[in-house]
Amino acid sequence: WRNTRLGFSGTLLLTSALFTLLHWGQYSLVQLSFVFTLALILGFAREKSGSVLLPMLLHLGNNLAAAVVVLYLGIL
């Protein structure tokens, strides 16, 4: 999609929206806004690094931090 009229910005918004929709029903609207923001960051990291490794590591770090907060601190 990046090579279409959407360009980088449109593709980033579209794929971030799709990533957020994958989490629909799992989180509240407030939490989904954070998911959308994370998706934007991951997409931007992919663009700047030229690799999927950095976004994968960032996603892993985000999930690890969330797991620590939920499991060890008891915060939901």
Contacts in CASP RR format, 6 or more apart in sequence:
PFRMAT RR
TARGET T0000
AUTHOR 0000-0000-0000
METHOD contacts of the structure
MODEL  1
WRNTRLGFSGTLLLTSALFTLLHWGQYSLVQLSFVFTLALILGFAREKSG
SVLLPMLLHLGNNLAAAVVVLYLGIL
1 7 0 8 1.000
1 10 0 8 1.000
1 11 0 8 1.000
1 14 0 8 1.000
1 15 0 8 1.000
2 8 0 8 1.000
2 11 0 8 1.000
4 11 0 8 1.000
6 14 0 8 1.000
8 47 0 8 1.000
12 40 0 8 1.000
12 43 0 8 1.000
12 44 0 8 1.000
12 47 0 8 1.000
13 40 0 8 1.000
15 39 0 8 1.000
15 43 0 8 1.000
16 36 0 8 1.000
16 39 0 8 1.000
16 40 0 8 1.000
16 43 0 8 1.000
17 36 0 8 1.000
17 39 0 8 1.000
19 35 0 8 1.000
19 36 0 8 1.000
19 39 0 8 1.000
19 42 0 8 1.000
20 32 0 8 1.000
20 35 0 8 1.000
20 36 0 8 1.000
20 39 0 8 1.000
23 32 0 8 1.000
23 35 0 8 1.000
24 32 0 8 1.000
27 35 0 8 1.000
38 59 0 8 1.000
38 62 0 8 1.000
41 58 0 8 1.000
42 55 0 8 1.000
42 58 0 8 1.000
42 59 0 8 1.000
43 55 0 8 1.000
45 54 0 8 1.000
45 55 0 8 1.000
45 58 0 8 1.000
46 52 0 8 1.000
46 54 0 8 1.000
46 55 0 8 1.000
49 55 0 8 1.000
69 75 0 8 1.000
70 76 0 8 1.000
END
